[in-house]
Amino acid sequence: AAMKAALDMYPDDETQLFYAQMLLSTMPEGVVDPEIQPVVANILEEIYSRKPTHPGVLHYLTHVYDDPVNAEKGLTAARAYGKSAASVPHAHHMPSHIFSRLGLWEESAASNENAWRISEADVRRAGDSGEERDFHALNYLQYAYIQLGRYRDAKRVTAIFKAQYDALTSKTTAPDTPLLQAKHVKGRTIFALPDRVAFGYFDTLSRYLIETGDWQGFADVPLVAPSRDFVAMKTELDAAAA
């Protein structure tokens, strides 16, 4: 209601974008929402028709169409987003949400390779810790490599996760909640540190072992968080290895 009041007072494009983003945050991720989704899409499409290179509208258009039914509607915006904000890692990663929905694995791999390369350069230039790199994009990159049958590259990416996980000074992740568990299956490695490294390591290692049929390797998968979803997944892996 407060955002709507702000929009009524200042009905410019930027306020409309923030209002649309707020509405997006009330939608369940990855599913079709017949009430909120069309409202958000209409706001964004109207601005997009006038400002087709605006990074904000391209970002949110990619989000609003990130579901199995509407993904194709977001393809043009997704392909334009990285060009509109070429130095921003997330602008290169975000299109892969749409690429993954549509099975465009080469484009997904390329977009996340760009995101990872730029994030590495940013962190190195700033003198920050390696854990600040864009591990969310790296998780998507490993998945794309597996879909392409590039198992050697997928293993290399998993090794990057392992090295960073081993280097974490604190491996204490966020408190367990039902919402956190639900978000895990949707790639919650975008979350704060150390979660995005720890969760991403579990994801990429488990995915690699499953896809390559390395059942005996399941016993070596660490329980990176004490939450019920990780315990359940780890138990399934241990059972498969037995």
Order of alpha helices (4+ residues) and beta strands (2+ residues): alpha-alpha-alpha-alpha-alpha-alpha-alpha-alpha-alpha-alpha-alpha-alpha-alpha
